[in-house]
Amino acid sequence: WLAQQQKQDGSWHYDGGSKDEVVAATGMCLLPFLAAGETHRSGKKYTRTVNAGLEFLKRACPLSGPNPGRLSSNMYAQGIA
């Protein structure tokens, strides 16, 4: 079910009040896959799902500019991601 909720860009979105925190939702949704041993390199079924989520987070993290290395201005979301 969780893999089916992933968006085309590799992200996930919360249904509740924090709908703008795509970075946190994506980080949170990756955790069960990683805990089950599914990674972007190896796994039984979800390597593409995990890879897409990690690629989304990488794209969301600027390497330069005013906030390099920051995925979100919300420290809760930053920590989860």
Backbone hydrogen bonds, N-H to C=O, Kabsch-Sander energy under -0.5 kcal/mol:
donor,donor_aa,acceptor,acceptor_aa,energy
5,Q,1,W,-0.9
5,Q,2,L,-0.9
6,Q,3,A,-1.0
7,K,11,S,-3.5
10,G,7,K,-2.0
12,W,22,V,-0.5
19,K,16,G,-0.5
21,E,18,S,-1.8
22,V,20,D,-1.8
25,A,21,E,-2.2
26,T,22,V,-2.5
27,G,23,V,-2.3
28,M,24,A,-2.7
29,C,25,A,-2.3
30,L,26,T,-1.6
31,L,27,G,-1.0
33,F,29,C,-0.6
34,L,30,L,-2.4
35,A,31,L,-2.8
36,A,32,P,-1.4
37,G,34,L,-1.6
38,E,33,F,-2.5
39,T,37,G,-0.6
39,T,42,S,-3.3
50,V,46,Y,-2.6
51,N,47,T,-2.6
52,A,48,R,-2.5
53,G,49,T,-2.0
54,L,50,V,-2.6
55,E,51,N,-2.7
56,F,52,A,-2.0
57,L,53,G,-2.0
58,K,54,L,-2.4
59,R,55,E,-2.4
60,A,56,F,-1.8
61,C,57,L,-0.6
61,C,58,K,-0.9
69,G,62,P,-3.3
70,R,67,N,-1.8
71,L,69,G,-0.6
75,M,73,S,-0.6
78,Q,74,N,-2.5
79,G,75,M,-2.3
80,I,76,Y,-1.9
81,A,77,A,-2.6
